Each structure stands twice: as C-alpha cells, then as structure tokens.
Amino acid sequence: MGPTIVAGDDRAAVDEQKTRSLMHRTTRTTRPIRLSLLSLLLPALLVPATASAHDDVDDDHGDVPAVVEKAGLIQGVAVDSSGRGIDDVAVQALDAETGEPVASALTYASDRPDGVQHGYFYLHVDPGTYDVVLVKRGYDAGLLADVTARRKAPTSLGPITLELRDWPTTTAASVVDPVVAPKQRVKLKVKVGSRKARVDGGRVKVLEGRKVLANQRLKRSDKGAVRVDLGRLSKGTHHLKVLFTGKEGLKPSRAKKVKVVVARSARHAR
C-alpha cells in the first residue's frame, strides 16, 4: 500500500483523517492511525532524532569518524494551499511498527525569495516502512502513513499540502468624537487582535444597515490597529457595525455597535 496523508492538530489527538493524493494520483484509503501514540509524539517533533538528515561533521576535528549514510532516502516538499514552499517545518520519520523516531529534519529555509528549494526536506533511513509527520506552528499537522523506503532508490513524496489553521480574532471599535458638527468628519479607531496569530492583513468594513461606509485594508505594518475615516455623515444619530472580514489563517469577527451623533449645528456639537 502506498503512503497516505492525514491532517491533524499538533497539540492534541488527530480528530479527523483526510486522505490526499501525494503525486496527483487516485486517492488511496487510509489505514487506521494510532491516535494516542501520535498525540504523544507530536510535541516532541522539534527534538532531533539520532539520525538527522541535516547533521554535519565539524571539519576541524579530523579524527572524528565519518557518518555512515543510510541506504534509503525519503524526500518531499511542504507547501501551502497556493503551492508555495513552507520553510522550517519539522519533519520526522517514525518506524511504522514501533512508532519510534528514526530521522528528522527541517524543511529548507532559503535566503532567495523565489528559491526552488523552499519547503524541501530529505530523510536518510534504512529500507523499511515509516510514518512521516510534518509539524509547524499555525498549520494543521500532516501525517503520511506507510511510506516505503527502498535501498538506493529515493522515495519521492512530491508536494505535501499543509492547511493553515484559522485562528479566532476579536474586533473592538470606538468613535474618536461621539458627537460631531455637521461638517466634521467621522472617524473610528479599530483594533483587530488574535491570541494565536499575528494580524497582518484582511479588511475592516463599516456598515450602517446594509450600506457600506468604509472597506479599509489592513497592512502588515498596522499590526491590527487602524483609524477609519468615514467622511461627513448626515445629521442625526448613526448606529454603525464594524467587521473584520477575516483572511487565510484568521477568522472574521465583529465589534459591538458604535454610535455617533451628527449635531444639527456646530453649537449643538459642543
């Protein structure tokens, strides 16, 4: 049976098994995974196994014996949903029978923004059958079961997609001046936050009823905090809804309604 991939949570037991095609072939069935074993192993994946694929020998110590290279090789590329390589993903090969780690590596972090080696990893192992686990903060963990490594013939897993986890967000909004003169511009202060991820994009929408008064993009440099200029509003009381529309990795959220009063004259705004 060929390898199968299952997405899971690296902080808890895997709740759902999803079978994916690794080489754009027909989907194969997934064998039952030892969920309790996987949940124990995931937190330790950042600890290198004894046979690391990226271990180097210090050239300054000439009498250090040469590292004996394993006969089998497992290689692949960790990518996101858009097909871009993901750097610094912890990858580990576990013995399929015992669950013991036998090799580990980090996906290659290239200095070149368009380097083809982004997300690439390789694991030197003995010929046999392994479960390959991929973990990075902010992504659902990936598990490829029953990966067969053969002598002298590399096992290529191809692109392995890791799904970005959608983290909850909170949105808070306030009016800079709750009561304004007829020709005064209405401005809001909006703050979008998340306990689990950085808010580095998305949009803030301000609505009155179904009418969109503003649709402002959040930039990375904003760090989730923006001022929204609504311009001049008509005289009277306005009840406004402020929404964060969400983005990949961040769930949408909304603030409590805010109220602003546009006075009948400048004298009434004081």
C-alpha positions as CSV (number, residue, x, y, z in Angstrom):
1,M,0.0,0.0,0.0
2,G,1.3,3.5,-0.9
3,P,1.6,6.4,1.6
4,T,-1.5,8.3,2.6
5,I,-1.7,11.8,4.2
6,V,-3.8,12.8,7.2
7,A,-4.2,16.3,8.5
8,G,-4.3,16.7,12.3
9,D,-3.7,19.0,15.3
10,D,-0.1,19.0,16.7
11,R,-1.4,20.0,20.2
12,A,-4.0,17.2,20.6
13,A,-5.1,13.9,19.1
14,V,-5.9,14.0,15.5
15,D,-9.7,14.3,15.2
16,E,-10.1,13.7,11.5
17,Q,-8.3,11.7,8.9
18,K,-8.2,13.1,5.4
19,T,-6.8,11.0,2.6
20,R,-4.9,13.0,-0.1
21,S,-3.1,12.1,-3.3
22,L,0.6,12.7,-2.9
23,M,1.6,12.6,-6.5
24,H,-1.6,13.8,-8.1
25,R,-2.8,10.1,-8.4
26,T,-6.0,8.4,-7.5
27,T,-6.8,8.8,-3.7
28,R,-5.9,5.8,-1.7
29,T,-7.6,4.5,1.5
30,T,-6.1,5.5,4.8
31,R,-5.1,2.8,7.3
32,P,-6.2,3.3,11.0
33,I,-3.7,5.6,12.8
34,R,-2.7,5.1,16.4
35,L,-4.1,8.4,17.5
36,S,-2.9,8.2,21.1
37,L,0.6,7.5,20.0
38,L,0.6,10.3,17.5
39,S,-0.7,12.8,20.1
40,L,2.2,11.9,22.4
41,L,4.8,12.1,19.7
42,L,3.8,15.5,18.1
43,P,5.0,17.8,20.9
44,A,8.5,16.2,20.7
45,L,8.9,16.5,17.0
46,L,11.2,19.5,17.3
47,V,13.7,17.4,19.2
48,P,16.1,16.0,16.6
49,A,16.2,12.2,16.2
50,T,19.6,10.4,16.5
51,A,19.9,10.3,12.7
52,S,19.2,13.8,11.4
53,A,19.1,14.4,7.7
54,H,20.9,17.7,8.1
55,D,23.6,16.7,10.6
56,D,27.1,18.0,9.6
57,V,30.5,16.8,10.8
58,D,32.9,19.5,12.1
59,D,35.8,19.8,9.6
60,D,38.1,21.0,12.4
61,H,38.2,17.6,14.0
62,G,40.0,15.3,11.5
63,D,39.9,12.3,13.7
64,V,36.1,12.2,14.0
65,P,34.8,9.0,12.2
66,A,32.8,9.6,9.1
67,V,29.0,9.4,9.4
68,V,27.6,6.2,7.9
69,E,24.9,7.2,5.5
70,K,21.6,5.2,5.5
71,A,20.8,3.2,2.4
72,G,17.3,4.7,1.9
73,L,16.1,8.2,1.2
74,I,12.7,9.9,1.7
75,Q,12.2,13.3,0.2
76,G,9.4,15.8,-0.4
77,V,8.3,19.4,-0.4
78,A,6.0,21.0,2.2
79,V,3.7,23.6,0.5
80,D,0.7,25.7,1.4
81,S,-2.7,25.8,-0.3
82,S,-1.3,28.1,-3.0
83,G,1.6,25.7,-3.8
84,R,4.3,27.9,-2.2
85,G,7.0,26.1,-0.2
86,I,6.9,26.3,3.6
87,D,10.2,26.7,5.4
88,D,11.1,25.5,8.8
89,V,8.6,22.7,9.0
90,A,9.7,19.9,11.5
91,V,9.6,16.6,9.6
92,Q,10.2,13.2,11.3
93,A,10.2,9.6,10.1
94,L,8.7,7.2,12.7
95,D,9.1,3.4,12.5
96,A,5.6,2.2,11.3
97,E,5.6,-0.7,13.7
98,T,7.0,0.8,16.9
99,G,6.4,4.5,16.4
100,E,10.0,5.2,17.3
101,P,11.6,8.3,15.6
102,V,14.4,7.3,13.3
103,A,15.2,10.5,11.4
104,S,14.3,14.2,11.5
105,A,14.9,17.4,9.5
106,L,13.6,20.9,9.0
107,T,12.4,22.0,5.6
108,Y,15.0,24.1,3.9
109,A,14.8,27.9,4.6
110,S,16.3,29.6,1.5
111,D,17.6,33.2,1.5
112,R,16.2,33.5,-2.0
113,P,12.5,34.6,-2.1
114,D,11.9,32.5,-5.2
115,G,14.3,29.7,-4.5
116,V,13.0,26.4,-5.7
117,Q,14.3,24.7,-2.6
118,H,11.8,26.3,-0.3
119,G,10.0,23.7,1.7
120,Y,12.2,20.8,0.6
121,F,13.3,18.1,3.0
122,Y,15.1,14.8,2.9
123,L,15.4,11.9,5.5
124,H,18.1,9.2,5.4
125,V,16.6,6.0,6.7
126,D,17.2,2.2,6.4
127,P,15.0,0.4,3.9
128,G,11.6,-0.2,5.5
129,T,8.2,1.3,6.2
130,Y,7.7,4.6,8.0
131,D,5.1,7.2,9.1
132,V,6.3,10.7,8.2
133,V,5.0,13.5,10.3
134,L,5.1,17.3,9.4
135,V,4.5,20.0,12.1
136,K,4.7,23.8,12.0
137,R,3.0,26.3,14.3
138,G,-0.1,27.8,12.7
139,Y,-0.7,24.8,10.4
140,D,-2.5,21.6,10.8
141,A,-0.1,18.7,11.2
142,G,0.4,16.3,8.4
143,L,0.8,12.5,8.6
144,L,1.9,10.3,5.7
145,A,1.3,6.7,6.7
146,D,3.1,3.6,5.2
147,V,5.9,5.4,3.4
148,T,8.2,2.7,1.9
149,A,11.9,3.4,1.7
150,R,13.9,1.2,-0.7
151,R,17.6,0.6,-1.0
152,K,19.4,3.1,-3.3
153,A,16.1,4.3,-4.9
154,P,14.8,7.6,-3.4
155,T,11.2,7.7,-2.3
156,S,9.8,11.0,-3.6
157,L,6.6,12.1,-1.8
158,G,6.1,15.2,-4.1
159,P,4.3,18.3,-2.8
160,I,2.6,17.8,0.6
161,T,0.0,20.4,1.4
162,L,-0.3,21.7,5.0
163,E,-3.5,23.6,5.7
164,L,-3.2,26.9,7.5
165,R,-5.2,26.8,10.7
166,D,-7.9,29.5,11.1
167,W,-7.4,31.3,14.4
168,P,-10.2,33.2,16.2
169,T,-10.0,37.0,16.2
170,T,-11.5,39.8,18.2
171,T,-12.5,43.3,16.9
172,A,-13.0,46.4,19.0
173,A,-14.1,49.8,17.7
174,S,-14.7,53.3,19.2
175,V,-15.6,56.7,17.8
176,V,-12.9,59.4,18.1
177,D,-15.6,62.1,18.6
178,P,-19.1,60.7,19.7
179,V,-20.8,64.0,18.8
180,V,-19.6,65.9,15.8
181,A,-20.6,69.1,13.9
182,P,-22.4,68.8,10.6
183,K,-19.3,69.4,8.5
184,Q,-17.0,67.4,10.8
185,R,-15.6,64.1,9.5
186,V,-16.5,61.0,11.5
187,K,-13.5,58.8,12.5
188,L,-13.3,55.4,14.2
189,K,-10.5,53.6,15.9
190,V,-10.5,49.9,15.2
191,K,-8.3,47.2,16.7
192,V,-8.3,43.6,15.5
193,G,-6.4,41.0,17.6
194,S,-5.8,37.3,18.0
195,R,-4.2,35.4,20.8
196,K,-2.8,32.8,18.5
197,A,-1.6,34.6,15.4
198,R,-0.4,37.9,14.1
199,V,-3.0,40.1,12.3
200,D,-1.1,41.1,9.2
201,G,-3.9,41.5,6.6
202,G,-7.6,41.3,5.9
203,R,-10.1,44.2,5.7
204,V,-12.2,46.3,8.1
205,K,-15.7,47.1,7.0
206,V,-18.0,49.7,8.5
207,L,-21.8,49.4,7.7
208,E,-24.9,51.4,8.6
209,G,-27.7,48.9,8.0
210,R,-26.7,47.4,4.7
211,K,-24.8,50.4,3.4
212,V,-21.1,50.0,3.4
213,L,-19.5,53.2,4.6
214,A,-15.9,52.0,4.6
215,N,-13.9,49.0,3.4
216,Q,-10.3,49.5,4.5
217,R,-7.4,47.1,4.0
218,L,-5.2,46.2,7.0
219,K,-1.5,46.4,6.2
220,R,1.2,44.3,8.0
221,S,2.6,47.5,9.5
222,D,-0.8,48.3,11.1
223,K,-0.4,45.4,13.5
224,G,-4.2,45.2,13.5
225,A,-4.9,48.8,14.6
226,V,-6.3,51.4,12.2
227,R,-8.2,54.6,12.0
228,V,-11.1,54.6,9.6
229,D,-12.3,57.9,8.1
230,L,-16.0,57.8,7.3
231,G,-16.1,61.3,6.0
232,R,-19.1,63.5,6.6
233,L,-22.4,61.8,7.6
234,S,-25.9,63.2,7.6
235,K,-27.4,65.0,10.6
236,G,-28.8,62.7,13.2
237,T,-27.8,59.5,15.2
238,H,-25.9,56.8,13.4
239,H,-25.5,53.2,14.6
240,L,-22.5,51.6,13.0
241,K,-21.4,47.9,12.6
242,V,-17.7,47.3,12.4
243,L,-16.5,43.9,11.0
244,F,-13.1,42.2,10.4
245,T,-13.7,40.2,7.2
246,G,-11.0,37.6,8.0
247,K,-8.3,36.1,5.8
248,E,-6.5,32.9,5.4
249,G,-5.4,31.8,8.9
250,L,-7.7,34.3,10.7
251,K,-11.4,34.0,11.3
252,P,-13.8,37.0,10.8
253,S,-15.1,38.9,13.9
254,R,-17.2,41.9,14.7
255,A,-17.1,44.7,17.2
256,K,-20.0,45.9,19.4
257,K,-22.1,48.5,17.6
258,V,-20.9,52.1,18.0
259,K,-23.0,55.2,18.0
260,V,-22.1,58.7,16.6
261,V,-24.3,61.8,16.6
262,V,-24.0,64.4,13.9
263,A,-25.4,67.6,15.6
264,R,-27.9,70.0,13.9
265,S,-25.3,72.8,14.2
266,A,-21.8,73.4,15.4
267,R,-23.2,74.9,18.6
268,H,-25.0,71.7,19.5
269,A,-21.8,69.6,18.9
270,R,-20.1,71.3,21.9
